[in-house]
């Protein structure tokens, strides 16, 4: 048996974003395996409910740090000043870091395996403050110098790392994000449609955050064009967008473009509702111009949705060139023309086994075993 920890101090309570979904899928994947291992989950005191279910498996144990996850300063301090000692006290010599960072100081004698999702800040520096850029670069250099192994979540991300940093190629493993597709986890389709006043196969759907790289503004311009061309009944349904200033600004933009009746912001929806909307939509749109991976097109395709996305960054790789693509992701006219061609074929099949949680978990265990052996 070999032992390792997983640093989950970064997980913010109640905020189930893409990164959290990935780690929960990975933990479920570990549970599905029969391998003999012991994993300690290092968590904050307010996140115990999220991870308690894993202790039903005797191979998992929680180490609770007396801080709250919503205090970012506390979690950074805990990672840098407390984590190594916690691991040493429990005789743990290997730690998986799932969120781009590892301790800058006080690393102790622990061997770290760090997951790098993307290097977005280097591609779009205007999206980040100078302080954030500096912090990112310092942490990347630290990871590439001090991690025993680095996991890139796509071939694109690995090439990006090698392009921007002096890292041995042999030090980097490519492991895709685990994707869970549960066809039983779906609310009644009619109920989902009724809730948002929709009709089947007569709306476009996307799942997105408000980050600039998600390129949602182009979809708003697309809706304006469709309305001008005489398609006022078309709806764009957007799930996942949160609250705060960004959503208020976005709502104002919708109003300014005169498409308030054509855009529906559902906010966060549970998986069951999302899956029903995947299945019922006319087309699933994923206009992102930068992704380290990108789960929604894979999920939507599995539920039978026609998918239109971009050829940017990792997207063609993870969608396996099996969906429809626009040539210019910023060209709203091209989007409008493409969504009107609903008869256009996208018969490609995505091999979901590449993202199976057990397959992915096994790959991570092999990396951790390799570090343990060394």
Order of alpha helices (4+ residues) and beta strands (2+ residues): beta-alpha-beta-alpha-beta-alpha-alpha-beta-beta-alpha-alpha-beta-alpha-beta-alpha-beta-alpha-beta-alpha-beta-alpha-beta-alpha-beta-alpha-beta-alpha-alpha
